[in-house]
Amino acid sequence: MSRSLLTWSGGGVRLVLGVGGDEPVRLLSLRPAHTGAARPDGAPGVPLVEVLALGHGRFPGSHRYADTAVGGRLRHTGHTETRTESAAELRVGQADPVTGLTVTSVFRAAAGSPAVRTWTELGMAGEGEVRVQAVTSAATGAFLADSGLPLEEFDLLYGDCDWVAESRWHRVPLREAGLPVMDPAVHHHASRSRFALTSRSSWSTGEHLPTGAVVARDGSWALAWQIEHNGAWHWEAGETVDGAYVALLGPTDAEHQWSTAVTAARGFTTVPVSLAAAAGGADEALGALTRQRRTLVRGRAPGRTPRLPVVFNDYMNTLMGDPTTGKLLPLVDAAAEAGAEYFCVDAGWYDEDGHWWDSVGEWRPSATRFPGPRGLAEVTDRIRERGMVPGIWLEPEVVGVRSPLAERLPEEAFFRRHGARVAEHGRYHLDLRHPAATAHLDEVVDRLVAGLGVGYFKFDYNIMPGPGTDTGGAAPGEGLLAHNRAHLAWLDALLDRHPGLLVENCASGAMRMDYAMLSRLHLQSTSDQQNPLLYPPIAAAAPASVLPEQAGNWAYAQPGMTVEEAVFTLATGVLGRLYLSGRLDRMDAARLALVREAVAVHRALLPEIADSLPFWPLGLAGPAGPWTAVGLRPAGPGGDALLTVWRRPGAPAELELPVAPLRGVAAVPETVFPAAGTAGAADWPLEWDAGRGVLRLVCPVPAPAARVIRLRRL
């Protein structure tokens, strides 16, 4: 029997899979539904699912997650479709006759989303056990058949990430990225090379971003993806005799010391990933992922703007982990005057002796920092009196090596390797698979909510536990994956128990910036970057990975800044989530009024921000230039474009800024922030060339300077 084509549509996408015949199922086409049907009849395609299993391996041998023996033996066993008002789901079954493994690929498309979420479920038919060392959540080369272009016409877009150097994007031709030209006919095998990115341990974005894309150089087609996991992952691009491919995985044996035994009684489900195709370039593909992210966020109702309060946090370039009653009360008053709606007391509130790093874990307010009869409640009461909601910093997954809690909890409640506790930077790591660990965290959160009226938590995470934990005989990576999933389950239960609670996702800035976490949590700190001159490239790139309305860009204006320096710093937050900080309590009336203006402008723009798609007028990839820009365009037809433009030292005074979404559209440019006539802030001449789709601007003052600009349609 020859291969047949299975066409399935859901949400805003259409898939074509090759099924049947003496070959594995292959994802041959993934297109936005509005682009029409694909005809990939002649495309060979790569197997949708690759399974690396002990005793079976690959043929030919390589480091890649391609050409696996099990993946090549899989055969279609059937498929089912289900539909609701909000989503459609396709389940495609396969089986391996040699091992008895059963494989189900699940595709889920949410209404209105031009993307599909997919994962793989493994089971076993009959007796026996298979030790699985890696399994793809998805693998496809559909971008070639869908575009009609050869591999040589595609670039790879990928991102690196590090502490205070987050979201650094690169764009390179696929052939130069690790897929060299060779002659498989002569050598009887395809190339064994690949381009691979791996994130290790529990900082999912500690080294690289789980988002990427392959983009046609002429801007006609792109395929983008994200791996939605709060731990270790791997993705790669390669080439086999069946064509080029992208493979997306969670943890693996070779990269992460992960493996698992699959039996009839014990299956395995991979981490989910999302795939989005666009008949356009990188901006369009990442825009499709932006739409997809909104469908993933917990409790977000379609068509309704979510609750997006302005948060003041006392840490960044302000108290820096040294809060006291005397320091906080003036800041509370100033933050309220500036328009903040939540006030978060950051690190240090539990510190008694100045040596808190390795003694944390019990999370009880310090009596020395808050010596009054009401202790920390004096501060939280003041926050509420000023019309704000109290928030507090917490690092729930760690216990300091000097903490009394380290002796009270059972050994099994901590990460261990070879019978010894894992210690990193003076902390032990809780294993949230253990009920004593989650019971402790529940008690802490419930106590702070009930006792202090906390309505906002900043959950931080400043260590990594290495490959994982082998408690219970698991491979370390298997223990880590189980902990990662237990962590998500704990968050779900916490938010069910406290439905009004808002939680920020922070891990040394943005070291766990993924949509396992962000589908549940409210706000993502985009960086720990304290130098305002270095923040714009990070803030501008953040919407490639995070929803604009979740991208918490710090705005920490200071009393000693000039007006232009303060505008530069505040503008960084306006088109994301303005995450307010700075010594507002030491500002004069004029400077505090400027902060208040930035907050008011930001709040007025939030409905547009929460329904926008990002674009990058100067490009997303490459070294940060002296001019930096990011734009937001409406998700629907019509509407204005919003831009933040930063001039950093070394930039020329004039700039021509391409604004492709409004090319050919009559529009008027206007400065949104700061207001015209602001003392100490010069007006920037702006001119819109509709035919070329270019905004000409002149900055008449020395750098640093920045403006938030609207291109208003006529």
TAGIRA-V609261 format. One line per field, one symbol per residue. ss: DSSP state (H for helix, E for strand, C for the rest). Layout:
ss=???
This chain:
ss=CCCEEEEEEECCEEEEEEECCCCCCEEEEEEEHHHCCCCCCCCCCCECCCEEECCCCECCCCCCCCCEHHHHHCEEEEEEEEECCCEEEEEEEEECCCCCEEEEEEEEEECCCCEEEEEEEEEECCCCCEEEEEEEEEEECHHHHHHCCCHHHEEEEEEECCCCCCCEEEEEEHHHCCCCCCCHHHHCCCCCCEEEEEECCCCCCCCEEEEEEEEECCCCCEEEEEECCCCCEEEEEEEECCEEEEEEECCCHHHHCCCEEECCCCCEECCCEEEEEECCCHHHHHHHHHHHHHHHCCCCCCCCCCCCCCEEECHHHHHCCCCCHHHHHHHHHHHHHHCCCEEEECCCCCCCCCCCCCCCCCCCCCCCCCCCCCCCHHHHHHHHHCCCEEEEEECCCEEECCCCHHHHCCHHHECEECCEECEECCEEEECCCCHHHHHHHHHHHHHHHHHHCCCEEEECCCCCCCCCCCHHHCCHHHHHHHHHHHHHHHHHHHHHHCCCCEEEECECCECCCCCCCCCCCCEEECCCCCCHHHHHHHHHHHCCCCCHHHEEEEECCCCCCCHHHHHHHHHHHHCCEEEECCCHHHCCHHHHHHHHHHHHHHHHHHHHHCCEEEECCCCCCCCCCCEEEEEEEECCCCCCEEEEEEECCCCCCEEEEECHHHCCCCEEEEEEECCCCCCCCCCCCEEEECCCCEEEEECCCCCCEEEEEEEEEC
